């Protein structure tokens, strides 16, 4: 018996929640490590926050653009470009 479409969606949601929780945990761990590492570097608190914000915005931009590339490929929007 094959799993129904709804069962697959529930499994995918569970996997997505698990991956998001793991990513959040890793992000918090890196933030804490970075905070304690940069605390003694002579950078001001504002500079550390600006550095973190720049890294975060760069990650958001990169992830967003890559997701658009994958979405475009899966939808077939770029199939006619090579012909």
DADA-V534576 format. One record per helix or strand. SS is the DSSP state (helix for helix, strand for strand). FROM is the first residue (numbers start at 0). LEN is the number of residues. If there is no record, write none. Layout:
# DADA-V534576
SS;FROM;LEN
SS;FROM;LEN
This chain:
# DADA-V534576
helix;4;35
helix;44;31
